[in-house]
Amino acid sequence: MHTLKYLTAYPEPLRAQVSQLIAEERLGDLLRRRYPAAHGIRTDKALYAYVQELKDSYLRQAEPIAKVAYDSKIRVIQHALGLHTAVSRVQGKRLKAKHEIRIGTVFRDAPLPFLRMIAVHELAHLKEKEHDKAFYKLCCWMEPQYHQYEFDLRLYLTWLDLSGERLWAAAA
């Protein structure tokens, strides 16, 4: 039996179903059927435009985002899919914060719903700093399928751990 480190917070019956999918070697096929293709957002510039469009649609009044980029230093092993940081700088007598979002490069070759879920998650941190009820309510407002995409993303991370094979790596 495999350790399902990305699914530890889920109920045992659900983890048992995932273990059965793994044992029957059907997890990869399930993910490919559910998400047939990778997104086409390949560059940091395109990623910034995508995230900015989401922000403009849902969080118009939130502080601006200075930078959005894929980051090869983000390791899923560190339990980070993306990062939201506020870099503070003193300008004259004022303290200014520049918000940056970084997304792990492993998601450059993932389906759009996975990228959207991560972007929504990081954008929600502009309004809600903690992972509390208000935070997840905001995530679900921006993406109604947020929790399903998060679960499926965790299934994909489990698949990557076990097989080392990126399901959508050939897509461009």
Residue frames as qw, qx, qy, qz and C-alpha x, y, z in Angstrom:
[[0.000, 0.889, 0.458, 0.000, 0.00, 0.00, 0.00],
 [0.417, 0.425, -0.001, 0.804, 1.30, 3.44, -0.96],
 [0.195, -0.533, -0.420, 0.709, 1.39, 6.40, 1.38],
 [0.202, 0.722, 0.483, 0.453, -0.95, 9.03, 0.02],
 [0.392, -0.297, -0.283, 0.823, 0.80, 12.08, 1.45],
 [0.063, -0.109, -0.226, -0.966, -1.22, 14.55, -0.62],
 [0.530, -0.375, -0.519, -0.556, -4.50, 13.05, 0.57],
 [0.320, -0.049, -0.789, 0.522, -3.91, 12.70, 4.32],
 [0.224, 0.077, 0.356, -0.904, -6.71, 15.15, 5.22],
 [0.603, 0.003, -0.420, -0.678, -9.32, 13.21, 3.26],
 [0.796, -0.247, 0.346, -0.431, -11.52, 10.46, 4.77],
 [0.409, -0.324, 0.846, 0.108, -10.23, 6.89, 4.83],
 [0.688, 0.404, 0.599, -0.072, -12.90, 5.51, 2.43],
 [0.461, 0.871, -0.065, -0.155, -11.84, 8.05, -0.21],
 [0.087, -0.716, 0.682, 0.122, -8.16, 7.21, 0.27],
 [0.615, -0.040, 0.788, -0.008, -9.06, 3.52, -0.07],
 [0.675, 0.663, 0.305, -0.113, -10.70, 4.24, -3.44],
 [0.257, 0.879, -0.385, -0.116, -7.57, 6.06, -4.59],
 [0.374, -0.478, 0.794, 0.043, -5.40, 3.17, -3.40],
 [0.720, 0.272, 0.636, -0.049, -7.57, 0.78, -5.42],
 [0.544, 0.831, 0.004, -0.118, -7.20, 2.98, -8.53],
 [0.011, -0.781, 0.620, 0.080, -3.43, 2.89, -8.03],
 [0.562, -0.211, 0.799, -0.025, -3.39, -0.88, -7.51],
 [0.689, 0.476, 0.547, -0.013, -5.42, -1.39, -10.68],
 [0.390, -0.165, 0.387, 0.819, -3.19, 1.10, -12.54],
 [0.171, 0.690, 0.628, 0.316, -6.18, 3.25, -13.50],
 [0.228, -0.754, -0.234, 0.569, -5.31, 6.56, -11.81],
 [0.200, -0.323, 0.408, 0.830, -3.47, 8.02, -14.82],
 [0.037, 0.334, 0.778, 0.531, -6.26, 7.01, -17.20],
 [0.140, -0.760, -0.607, 0.185, -8.88, 8.57, -14.93],
 [0.200, -0.684, -0.010, 0.701, -7.00, 11.87, -14.89],
 [0.158, -0.122, 0.604, 0.772, -6.43, 11.84, -18.66],
 [0.010, -0.532, -0.786, -0.316, -10.13, 11.23, -19.30],
 [0.186, -0.811, -0.454, 0.319, -11.20, 13.95, -16.89],
 [0.034, -0.879, 0.166, 0.445, -8.62, 16.45, -18.17],
 [0.873, 0.373, 0.257, 0.178, -7.67, 15.60, -21.76],
 [0.595, 0.575, 0.000, 0.562, -5.17, 18.40, -22.46],
 [0.478, -0.366, -0.223, 0.767, -2.71, 20.82, -20.93],
 [0.125, 0.925, 0.213, -0.288, -3.26, 24.56, -21.05],
 [0.677, 0.531, 0.111, 0.497, -1.28, 26.72, -23.46],
 [0.183, -0.968, 0.104, -0.136, 0.00, 29.30, -20.95],
 [0.897, 0.127, -0.163, 0.391, 3.71, 28.72, -21.42],
 [0.422, 0.407, -0.217, 0.781, 5.43, 32.03, -20.60],
 [0.253, -0.368, -0.533, 0.718, 5.54, 34.22, -17.52],
 [0.141, 0.085, -0.142, -0.976, 4.00, 37.04, -19.57],
 [0.491, -0.226, -0.642, -0.543, 1.03, 34.86, -20.57],
 [0.470, -0.361, -0.746, 0.304, 0.69, 33.64, -16.98],
 [0.100, -0.234, -0.297, 0.920, 0.65, 37.23, -15.70],
 [0.330, -0.041, -0.347, -0.877, -2.07, 38.14, -18.23],
 [0.526, -0.288, -0.769, -0.223, -4.14, 35.10, -17.22],
 [0.394, -0.386, -0.642, 0.533, -3.91, 35.83, -13.48],
 [0.002, -0.154, -0.077, 0.985, -4.51, 39.54, -14.04],
 [0.403, -0.188, -0.545, -0.711, -7.68, 38.71, -16.00],
 [0.524, -0.407, -0.744, 0.080, -8.93, 36.59, -13.08],
 [0.284, -0.314, -0.419, 0.803, -8.09, 39.38, -10.65],
 [0.147, 0.020, -0.180, -0.972, -9.90, 41.97, -12.77],
 [0.473, -0.286, -0.672, -0.493, -12.96, 39.73, -12.95],
 [0.649, -0.489, -0.582, 0.015, -13.25, 38.95, -9.24],
 [0.571, -0.575, -0.255, 0.527, -11.00, 41.18, -7.13],
 [0.359, 0.744, 0.177, 0.536, -11.04, 44.54, -8.89],
 [0.276, -0.912, 0.060, -0.298, -10.62, 46.47, -5.64],
 [0.871, -0.388, 0.055, 0.296, -7.70, 44.36, -4.35],
 [0.230, -0.794, 0.374, 0.421, -4.17, 45.66, -4.38],
 [0.663, 0.637, -0.322, -0.228, -2.33, 45.31, -7.71],
 [0.927, -0.152, 0.261, 0.223, -0.08, 42.39, -8.54],
 [0.012, -0.835, 0.420, 0.356, 3.44, 43.38, -9.51],
 [0.209, 0.465, -0.824, -0.246, 4.64, 40.01, -10.80],
 [0.902, 0.003, 0.316, -0.294, 3.34, 36.57, -11.69],
 [0.341, 0.613, -0.692, -0.170, 5.79, 33.89, -12.77],
 [0.965, -0.048, -0.258, -0.016, 6.50, 30.19, -12.97],
 [0.207, -0.783, 0.546, -0.214, 9.13, 29.29, -10.40],
 [0.787, 0.207, -0.581, 0.015, 11.32, 26.20, -10.66],
 [0.143, 0.338, -0.712, 0.599, 12.42, 26.62, -7.04],
 [0.661, -0.191, 0.274, -0.672, 8.95, 25.86, -5.71],
 [0.228, 0.144, -0.962, -0.045, 8.89, 22.22, -4.78],
 [0.695, -0.332, -0.357, -0.529, 5.65, 20.38, -4.30],
 [0.678, -0.110, -0.645, 0.334, 7.55, 18.36, -1.70],
 [0.157, 0.018, -0.420, 0.894, 7.58, 21.50, 0.45],
 [0.060, 0.609, 0.764, -0.208, 3.77, 21.47, 0.23],
 [0.113, 0.637, 0.013, -0.763, 3.74, 24.58, -1.91],
 [0.578, 0.503, 0.591, 0.253, 2.00, 24.70, -5.27],
 [0.262, 0.725, 0.153, 0.618, 2.31, 28.43, -5.54],
 [0.436, -0.370, -0.390, 0.721, 3.36, 31.34, -3.38],
 [0.028, 0.890, 0.256, 0.377, 1.91, 34.76, -2.72],
 [0.573, -0.278, -0.257, 0.726, 4.39, 37.23, -1.30],
 [0.027, 0.976, 0.174, 0.125, 4.23, 40.89, -0.43],
 [0.658, 0.074, -0.112, 0.741, 7.58, 42.61, -0.81],
 [0.186, -0.936, -0.262, 0.142, 7.62, 45.77, 1.30],
 [0.564, 0.236, 0.024, 0.791, 9.75, 48.76, 0.34],
 [0.175, -0.738, -0.279, 0.589, 10.14, 52.21, 1.81],
 [0.378, 0.511, 0.357, 0.684, 9.50, 54.99, -0.68],
 [0.064, -0.587, 0.077, -0.803, 10.12, 58.31, 0.98],
 [0.298, -0.248, 0.595, -0.704, 7.95, 58.35, 4.10],
 [0.829, 0.049, 0.017, -0.557, 5.65, 55.61, 2.82],
 [0.385, -0.228, 0.894, 0.032, 5.80, 51.86, 3.04],
 [0.681, 0.345, -0.259, -0.591, 4.68, 50.20, -0.19],
 [0.627, -0.125, 0.768, -0.038, 3.98, 46.52, -0.70],
 [0.476, 0.401, -0.558, -0.549, 4.36, 44.82, -4.05],
 [0.818, -0.037, 0.489, -0.301, 2.43, 41.58, -4.38],
 [0.282, 0.463, -0.767, -0.344, 3.99, 38.70, -6.29],
 [0.902, 0.005, 0.295, -0.314, 2.57, 35.31, -7.22],
 [0.133, 0.506, -0.825, -0.214, 4.80, 32.40, -8.12],
 [0.917, 0.067, 0.129, -0.370, 3.51, 29.08, -9.43],
 [0.615, -0.350, 0.678, 0.199, 5.53, 25.86, -9.56],
 [0.260, 0.477, -0.595, -0.592, 6.84, 25.05, -13.05],
 [0.196, 0.070, 0.978, 0.032, 5.36, 21.55, -12.79],
 [0.357, 0.605, 0.600, -0.382, 2.03, 23.23, -13.56],
 [0.175, 0.531, -0.405, -0.724, 3.24, 24.60, -16.89],
 [0.298, 0.115, -0.855, -0.409, 2.29, 21.18, -18.30],
 [0.132, 0.265, 0.861, -0.415, -0.99, 20.74, -16.44],
 [0.051, 0.619, 0.699, 0.355, -4.64, 21.19, -17.40],
 [0.017, -0.510, -0.051, -0.858, -6.12, 24.68, -17.18],
 [0.625, -0.655, -0.277, -0.321, -8.42, 23.84, -14.22],
 [0.786, -0.326, -0.257, 0.457, -5.35, 22.99, -12.11],
 [0.381, 0.197, -0.024, 0.903, -3.63, 26.26, -13.03],
 [0.279, -0.603, -0.247, -0.706, -6.86, 28.17, -12.38],
 [0.734, -0.582, -0.351, -0.001, -7.26, 26.56, -8.95],
 [0.669, -0.203, -0.179, 0.692, -3.73, 27.56, -7.95],
 [0.164, 0.346, 0.122, 0.916, -4.16, 31.10, -9.33],
 [0.467, -0.652, -0.333, -0.495, -7.49, 31.52, -7.52],
 [0.764, -0.473, -0.334, 0.284, -5.90, 30.26, -4.31],
 [0.531, -0.074, -0.089, 0.839, -3.03, 32.73, -4.51],
 [0.050, -0.474, -0.236, -0.847, -5.34, 35.61, -5.53],
 [0.577, -0.662, -0.437, -0.195, -7.56, 34.88, -2.52],
 [0.655, -0.337, -0.291, 0.610, -4.56, 35.69, -0.33],
 [0.167, 0.371, 0.076, 0.910, -4.83, 39.32, -1.50],
 [0.466, -0.543, -0.156, -0.681, -8.01, 39.56, 0.60],
 [0.849, -0.477, 0.049, -0.221, -7.71, 36.75, 3.14],
 [0.108, 0.702, -0.693, 0.128, -4.32, 35.92, 4.63],
 [0.400, -0.245, 0.839, -0.275, -5.31, 32.78, 6.58],
 [0.333, -0.034, -0.852, -0.403, -6.70, 29.49, 5.26],
 [0.231, 0.177, 0.709, -0.642, -10.00, 29.90, 7.04],
 [0.377, 0.541, 0.744, -0.106, -13.68, 29.70, 6.15],
 [0.250, 0.857, 0.067, -0.446, -13.70, 33.18, 4.56],
 [0.095, -0.547, 0.674, 0.487, -10.66, 32.26, 2.46],
 [0.242, 0.084, 0.934, 0.248, -12.24, 29.11, 1.02],
 [0.331, 0.711, 0.547, -0.293, -15.55, 30.89, 0.50],
 [0.162, 0.803, -0.237, -0.523, -13.70, 33.46, -1.64],
 [0.158, -0.306, 0.852, 0.394, -11.92, 30.67, -3.56],
 [0.300, 0.367, 0.880, 0.033, -15.26, 28.97, -4.28],
 [0.288, 0.803, 0.264, -0.450, -16.78, 32.27, -5.38],
 [0.127, 0.696, -0.492, -0.507, -13.99, 32.75, -7.93],
 [0.369, 0.253, -0.841, -0.304, -14.03, 29.07, -8.95],
 [0.778, -0.217, 0.108, -0.579, -17.15, 27.06, -8.04],
 [0.964, 0.075, -0.254, -0.008, -15.31, 23.77, -8.74],
 [0.008, 0.789, -0.539, 0.295, -12.38, 24.79, -6.51],
 [0.627, -0.416, 0.609, -0.249, -12.55, 21.81, -4.14],
 [0.934, 0.260, 0.245, -0.033, -12.94, 19.25, -6.93],
 [0.580, 0.740, -0.266, 0.214, -9.98, 20.73, -8.82],
 [0.216, -0.719, 0.593, -0.291, -7.90, 20.75, -5.64],
 [0.827, -0.175, 0.510, -0.160, -8.70, 17.07, -5.03],
 [0.869, 0.476, 0.106, 0.081, -7.92, 16.14, -8.64],
 [0.272, 0.832, -0.419, 0.241, -4.68, 18.12, -8.45],
 [0.491, -0.551, 0.632, -0.235, -3.75, 16.09, -5.37],
 [0.925, 0.150, 0.346, -0.048, -4.51, 12.93, -7.34],
 [0.658, 0.717, -0.153, 0.171, -2.16, 14.16, -10.07],
 [0.070, -0.781, 0.561, -0.267, 0.59, 14.91, -7.54],
 [0.773, -0.259, 0.555, -0.164, 0.13, 11.39, -6.18],
 [0.879, 0.452, 0.147, 0.047, 0.43, 10.06, -9.74],
 [0.366, 0.829, -0.362, 0.219, 3.62, 12.08, -10.28],
 [0.420, -0.635, 0.603, -0.238, 5.10, 10.73, -7.05],
 [0.837, -0.066, 0.532, -0.105, 4.36, 7.13, -7.94],
 [0.821, 0.443, 0.313, 0.176, 5.14, 7.11, -11.66],
 [0.392, -0.475, 0.268, 0.741, 7.32, 10.15, -12.32],
 [0.284, 0.312, 0.666, 0.615, 5.35, 10.58, -15.57],
 [0.198, 0.362, 0.141, -0.900, 3.78, 13.91, -16.44],
 [0.499, 0.439, 0.743, -0.079, 0.46, 13.07, -18.05],
 [0.408, 0.869, 0.271, -0.065, 0.32, 16.16, -20.27],
 [0.453, -0.590, 0.320, 0.587, 4.03, 16.82, -20.90],
 [0.454, 0.167, 0.631, 0.607, 3.72, 16.38, -24.68],
 [0.157, 0.857, 0.479, 0.107, 1.09, 19.13, -25.00],
 [0.414, -0.119, 0.014, 0.903, 2.28, 22.58, -25.90]]
